[in-house]
Amino acid sequence: MAAKDVLTREQIDAELDTLPGWRLRLGGMATVLKCPSSAAALELFATIGELAQKANHHPDVDWRYDTLFVALTSHDAGSKVTARDAALAKSISAAAQDGGAVAQPQRLRSVEIALDTNNMAEVAPVWAAALGFVAGAPDELKDPAGMLPTLWFQETQTPNANRFHFDIHVPASEAQEVLAAIAEAGATLDHSNAPQFVIATDPQGNRLCICTEEGRDA
């Protein structure tokens, strides 16, 4: 698929305006669909499969009892959002509504593991071999099955003593509520890079980042 088929951020936002249950997340569109029952979730799962086959475009779907976690991206366009993703998202939303499912995008979470390093090339092969990961973006390794968190190498000439941290991606619409809960739990927050990410430090000095799609390339 050509780069011209990839939607711009403005085009993605326009599509999301018509898809209130969906959010932009790490190069894709995602939603959470809570169904009336486990049987209804399975029925919707089957319907999504039929829609995917018809469109020749296949989402990632994770079934958990009465809930489906659905993610769409175009791998043949470099794991970016294309018109095919938006079209299939609309079809899935229509089927979900017909089946009595309720979108709960506030439940969306995506986790990247970040490793500070001043020489990615020196350490990446070790992690690729241990995890069975493959190259994703130039600064990351990813699970080819899409089940495990991405390992992102944060290149810095002065790596911190504590070199690992989690990047936790949440919908921008939910970020303030998540940050408030973290602060109430005892973390200190650094908003200097908001809204793209906020650095949270727990009472023992461990860090994590609450990230949103704002300020990030689609």
N, C-alpha and C positions, 0 to 999 in steps of 0.2 A: 504494500500500500504506500502511495506517495505521501511525502510530507504535507502536500497541499490538502490532503484529506483530514489532517489533524485539526480539531477545532481550537480556536483561540480562547483565551480565558474569557473574553467578552461573550463569545458564542456559547461557551459552556454555561456561563452565568445566565444567559438568556434561556437556555434549555432547562436549567435547574429552576427557573422561575415558573415553569410549567410542570415541574416535578417536585412538589413540596416535600415529598418523603425521601428524597435522595440528596446526597451530599458529595462534594468533590473530596477525594481521599487518595493521596499518593499516586497521582497519575490515572485515577479511575473514578467511576461513579459507584456509589454504594448505598445500600439501605438495609434496614432490619424490618422484617415482616412478621408480626405476631398474629398467629392464626387462631380461630376459635377452639381448635383441638389438634392433637397430634395427627389424627387422620386427615384433617383439613390441610395441615402443613404438607403432608405427603402428597395429597392431591394437587396442591399448588406447585410442589416440587416437580411433579410429573408434567404439569402444564407448562412450567418454565422450560423444561426439557424439550417439549414439543415446539415451543416458540423459538428456542435456540436452534433446533434442527431446521426449522423452516427458514430462519434468517441466516443459517450457516455462520452463526456467531454465538460463542458459548461463554456464558458467565461462570464465575466461581460461585457455588451455592453450598452453604454449610447448614445442614439440618440439625437442629437441637430441640427435640420434643415438639413443641407447638410453634417454634420460631425458625425462620429462615434468614440467614445472613447472606446477602447477595452483593457481588462486586462485578463490575463490568469495566474492561479496558481492552484496547486493541493491541494485542501483542505484535501483530505484523506491522504496526505503526510505531514501534518503539515503546510499547506500554503507555500510550497516550490515549486521550479521549477523542473519538471520532463520531460522525453522525450515526454510525451503526450502533454505537453504545447508547446514544440518546433515544434512538428509535426503539431499541429493544427494551430500554428502561420504561418507556411509555407503555409498551405492550405488557410488560410484567406488572406494572402498577394497575393497569386495567383489569388484568386477571386476578390480582390480589384483591381489588375492590369487589369484584364479582364473588370471590370466595370468602368475603367477610374478614379479610386480614387487615390489620392496622399497622401503618408504618410507624416505627419508633427509631428514627435516626439518631436520637440522643444517646442510644446505646452503642453507637459505633466507636470502636477503638482500633487503632493499628499501632503496632510496636516495631520500632527499629532499634537495634542494638548498635550503639556508637562506640568506636574504639579510637582514642587519640593516638596518633603515630606521626613520626617525622619521616617515615619511609614505608609507605604502603606496600611497595613491591617486595620488600624484605619479609613481611609477615603474612601477606594475603595468601600465598600458596599453602601455608600451614593450615590456616583456617578453612580454606577451600577443601583440602584433603580430609580434614577431620569432620567437617559438616556435610560433605558431599554437595557443596554449593558450587554455583557457576557464576561467571562474571555477569553483572547486571549493568548499571550505569558505570562510568569509568572509575568511580570511587566506592563501589559496593560489590558485595557478593550476595547472591540470593538463592533460595531454595527452588530448584527447578519445578517442584510440585506445588509451590506457593503456599505451603502449610506453615513453615517456620518463619520467624522474624528475619528481615533483611539485616545483614551485617554491614554497617556503613563505616568507612574509615575517614575520620575527621583529621585531615592533615594539618599539623601544627609543628612549628620548630621547637616549641616548649611544651611537650606533653605533660599533663597533670600527673601527679603521683597516682591518683585514682583515675585510671585511663578508660574505664568502662562507664557508660551511662545509658539509660533508656531514653529514646525519643518517643513520646506517646502522642499520637496524632488523634485529635478529636475534631468534630465539626466546629467551625468558627462560632456558630450560633450557640454552642454549648460550652465554649471555653471558659467564660466568666464564672459559670456555676461550678465547673470542675476546679478552677483556680481558687475559688472561695472555699471549697471543701478542703483542698490541700492546705491552704493557709490556716484554716480552723484546726486542722490536724497537727499543726506545729511547724510547718515549713515556712521558710523565708522565700520571698519571690523577687526576682530580678526582671523587671519589665522593659529593660533597655532595648530589647530586640522585638518587642511586641509590635504588631499582632502575629508575626510569623512564628515566634516561639518565646516562651517565658521560662527562665531557668528557676527551678525549685530546688532548695537545699533542705534536707531533713535535719533534725536536731543533732545528728552525729556527723554531718558534713557530706553525706552522700547526695549526689545530684541527679536530677532528671529534667527533661525538657517537655513542657506541654506545647505541642506544635499544632498549627492550623494550616489550612490551605492558603491563607492570606499571605501574599508576598512570595509565594512559591510558584515556579513555573508549572503550568498545567501539564 
